[in-house]
Every structure is written in structure tokens, then in C-alpha cells.
């Protein structure tokens, strides 16, 4: 995406961290809009359906972006690469096109006069049209590459291989159908949890998505950065502990919170969505992310609408048309908090790792409270909030360092050193004890002999 194939691993990591932090800031603004919206319009299914369907706007890119249209036309041509295998050179050329020829009247007149003056019986008669045939697309590309310099040829060959590795439109559409359902239910679960459960409980349980991502990525790795290490596990647990401290002020459990099931379910589905997509597509250059989300919006619009009927007639969520003000909040939240942020977030996931992208979700909680503290001048936060913010941020950057140094596990190295020191100390104690036991009988023998 954006032609960043030449970046080093460290540059990709730094850029990915910057993108994920930018997404967190966007999500903080989106959370503020959601607070205002849910005070007046508590319809989780409708808001999730609308915001997801707005991804459909990305498909307008077919009008302006030529490579998308070119992918659609690839298989519509009469001749392709397989046509050249039958040994017929005619197959390499397109159908003839006849173009009128413009003659210079003066030159043609002189030639005719000369020919009549010489008394030639034969006269050259030119056709009034010319036959034009074009090489096939692959042959024309090879001919163009043959005329380039060596360095230009290598760059063009890299660009061609990169284009060939990109998933075709039909494969992107198939992926979108599968992940459309996962993405929709992950977001719906979070919205449903917020409707009936305290925000602190929802935030704590939703942050367990990092733990599920770590486990799933270990079983279904897409890159070396997804390898399970003790250091990553400790970082995830530290982040979870920080979220608990940050949200301890909102943890008011008077009765069993049924929204906890929605929170845990959303965390599991979100981790499954991210790890599965990263497993299918291991590099951002293979997937056109806006095109992918465009199809997600299209299939969401076509598949999920029966949910309105089911929820309305079961009275789980009675359908109600939003007011003008509510429409404004919904559309603004969908454009900024969903359309823009989700594309950037998935891109940041490809640049870093699935675990880092998941842990970035936990940063939204302290950032939102910091925004309330500095923008709204809210001063009701206790000391647990300020103490818990530190490990949340530290664990995020620690996972970034561990993703860069893929084979480095400092926690495991430290445990090995501790075990080595304990084993050595116990061995020294045994040797000292054994030396004392062996000296006493010897000394007694020496004394008796004297």
C-alpha cells in the first residue's frame, strides 16, 4: 500500500506504530461522538449496520482508479498468455484495425507526372487505408522492458512481480464475504456490551483480545513476529493489569453483568478476525485494503439486513428512524471513526503485527480519560488511573521492540539465568556440606592414629 516496499523492517515498525497511534486518536474522537449518540439513540445493530455499510463508498474508486478497472478487464480480452502456446504468430496480435492514410498531394502529383513523362507502363498504386495490429498486453510489456536500461528494467520487473502477487478482485471479494460477518459481529458485540454494562467492565474484558490474539497467532502464525514468547505474554498481562487499574473507578458490580458475555465474545471474534486475515494475507502489498473494505460494506448491506426484522419482531431492538441530529452523529462517526480508522488500523497491523494492533485498542481507554482530564478538565480520576496508564503504554512499545527482535525473549533469558544461579548455589551448598562430612571422619582417624 502506498508503494512502501523499499522500507526496512525498522522503518516499517516505526511507521506502523505512528499509524496505530493516529488511529487511537481518531477512535478517542469517535468515542466522544458515540457517548453523545448513545445518550439519545441506543440502537447498536442499526449504528453498526450503517457504519459498516458506509465502507461501500470505497467502491466508487472504480470510477477514478484505473488499476481496479484494469483488473476487471484482464479476463475480458480475446487473447491472453495461453494463446501463444499454439505456435501461431497471429494469436499474438489483435484483430486488424484499418486506418485511412493521408497522402501528400504535392508529392503524389510529382510522382505521377514523372512516371507519365518517362513513359513507364507500370504505376505504383497505394492503398488508401493501412492495416494496424497491436501486440498482446504481455508481449507489448516484454517489448517495452527490452528497450529499458538495466536498472530501469530491474525496477520495472519488481513492480510487475509486485502487481502479479496482488490478489485479484474475485479473491478479494471472497475474503470480504468471510470477514464481513466476523467484523460485523465483533463490533456489534462491543456495542451491545456498552448498552447494558458499565464501561469499566466492558473495557477490561475487551482488552483480553490481546491475550486471545497472542494464543491464536501462536497456533496460526503468519510471520516470524507472531511467534509466542514469554516476554509477549508478560507484556499482554501487564497491559491487562494496567487496564484494570485505569478502569477500577468504573467497576461497580452490583449484579452479574450479562454484557460481560458480549465483551468476551467480541474480544474472541476480533482476535479471530485479525489473525485469520493476517494468515490469509501476510503482506499489505498483496491486498488492496480500500477495495477489501469496499466489498465488506457491499456484502454487509446485502447480507445483514434481515437482522432488522428479527430484532424488531422479537422486540430485542425495535426499529426507529434517527432524527436529523442523530443522522449527523452517525454519518460523522461512520466516516471518521469507521471508514478512515479501520483502513489505517489494518494497514498498521500489516506494518507491525497482529498483537501490536490488538494492544493498540487498549490505548484508547487511557487516551479517552486523558482527553477528558485535559480538554473537559475532569479531575475526578483517582491515583489508580494515572498509575495504570504507564504499564498500558509501556507494554505496547515493549511488544513493538519484541516484534523487531523476533528471536529475543528477555523474560526467558532472565528465567534461565535465575535457574542457573539457583542450581549453582544449591550445588555449592551440597559440595560444602559434603566436604565437611568427609573431613570429620578423616580428622578422627588422624587423631586416633596419633
Secondary structure by P-SEA (a helix, b strand, c coil): ccccccccaaaaaaaaaaaaaaaaaaaaaaaaaaaaaaaccccaaaaaaaaaaccccccccccccaaaaaaaaccccccccccccccccccccccbbbbbbbccaaaaaaaaaaaaaacccbbbbbbcbbbbbbccaaaaaaaaaaaccaaaaaaaaaaaaaaaacccaaaaaaaaaaaaaaaaaaaaaaaaaaacccaaaaaaaaaaaaaaaaaaaaaccccccccccaaaaaaaaaaaaaaaaaacccccccccccaaaaaaaaaaaaaaaaaaaaaacccccccaaaaaaaaaaaaaaacccaaaaaaaaaccccbbbbcaaaaaaaaaaaacccaaaaaaaaaaaaaccaaaaaaaaaaaaaaaaaaaacccccccccaaaaaaaaaaaaaaaaaaaaaaaccccaaaaaaaaaaaaaaaaaaaaaaaaaaaaaaaaaaaaaaaac
